[in-house]
Amino acid sequence: MTTATLPASARAARWFHALSDATRLEIVRMLSHGDRCVCELQAVLGAQQSRLSFHLRVLKQSGFVTDRREGRWVHYSLNREALSEIADFAAAVQPGKHAGSCRTACCG
């Protein structure tokens, strides 16, 4: 990923916000093993439906999670492309890995 393709700060902030909660990280971990019905997530996490809906909405808005309806159940899955993008972003912002890394006379 070059500096020209780095996401806007607002997008990166949404990513990190979505991953800043232990429950949301657990949801991502569970979904890394495959699609899950909301009832499965609720049972494993011991979360009330309203709280789980909030966490899933945050993950969906960030682009990490997608959903599909099957009858009366909603199944959730990871958007692996979004996770790859955040991994690329993290790799691209390491010291010395981007334009502007060299010191100029004013700050050397």
C-alpha positions in Angstrom: 0.0 0.0 0.0 1.5 3.3 -1.0 0.8 6.6 0.7 -1.5 7.5 -2.2 -3.8 4.6 -1.3 -3.9 5.1 2.5 -7.5 5.6 3.6 -8.7 8.9 4.9 -8.2 9.5 8.6 -12.0 9.3 9.2 -12.1 5.8 7.6 -9.2 4.6 9.7 -10.7 6.0 12.8 -13.9 4.0 12.1 -11.9 0.9 11.8 -10.0 1.4 15.1 -13.2 2.5 16.9 -14.9 -0.7 15.7 -12.1 -2.8 17.0 -11.7 -0.9 20.3 -14.2 -3.0 22.2 -13.6 -6.5 23.7 -17.1 -7.7 22.7 -16.6 -6.6 19.1 -13.2 -8.2 19.0 -14.8 -11.4 20.2 -17.4 -11.2 17.5 -14.7 -10.8 14.9 -12.8 -13.8 16.3 -16.0 -15.9 16.2 -16.7 -14.8 12.7 -13.2 -15.6 11.6 -14.2 -19.3 11.8 -17.2 -18.8 9.5 -20.7 -17.3 9.3 -22.7 -17.2 12.4 -26.4 -16.7 13.1 -27.2 -13.9 15.5 -28.6 -16.5 17.9 -25.3 -18.3 18.0 -23.4 -15.1 18.8 -25.9 -14.2 21.5 -25.6 -17.6 23.1 -21.8 -17.7 23.1 -21.3 -14.1 24.2 -24.1 -14.1 26.7 -25.1 -10.7 25.4 -28.6 -9.3 25.4 -30.1 -8.9 21.9 -30.1 -5.1 22.1 -26.5 -4.8 23.1 -25.4 -7.4 20.5 -27.3 -5.4 17.8 -25.4 -2.3 18.8 -22.0 -4.0 18.5 -22.9 -5.6 15.2 -24.1 -2.3 13.8 -20.8 -0.7 14.7 -18.9 -3.5 12.9 -21.2 -3.3 9.9 -20.8 0.5 9.6 -17.0 0.1 9.7 -17.2 -2.4 6.9 -15.8 -5.4 8.8 -19.0 -7.4 9.0 -21.8 -8.1 6.5 -25.2 -9.7 7.1 -27.7 -11.7 5.2 -31.2 -12.7 6.1 -32.3 -16.3 5.9 -36.0 -16.5 6.9 -36.3 -15.0 10.3 -32.6 -15.3 11.1 -29.8 -13.0 10.3 -26.4 -14.5 9.6 -23.2 -12.4 9.9 -19.8 -12.9 8.3 -16.5 -11.1 8.1 -15.6 -8.9 5.2 -12.1 -10.3 4.8 -11.2 -7.5 2.3 -11.8 -4.9 5.0 -9.6 -6.8 7.5 -6.8 -7.0 4.8 -7.1 -3.2 4.3 -6.6 -2.5 8.0 -3.6 -4.9 8.0 -2.2 -3.0 5.0 -2.8 0.3 6.7 -1.0 -0.8 9.9 2.0 -2.1 7.8 2.1 1.2 5.9 2.3 3.5 8.9 5.3 1.8 10.5 8.2 4.2 11.0 10.4 4.5 7.9 7.8 2.9 5.7 6.3 6.0 4.1 7.0 9.2 2.3 8.4 11.9 4.6 10.3 9.5 6.7 13.7 11.1 6.1 14.8 13.9 8.3 15.3 17.4 6.9 17.8 19.9 8.1 15.1 21.7 10.2 14.4 18.7 12.4 17.6 16.6 12.2 
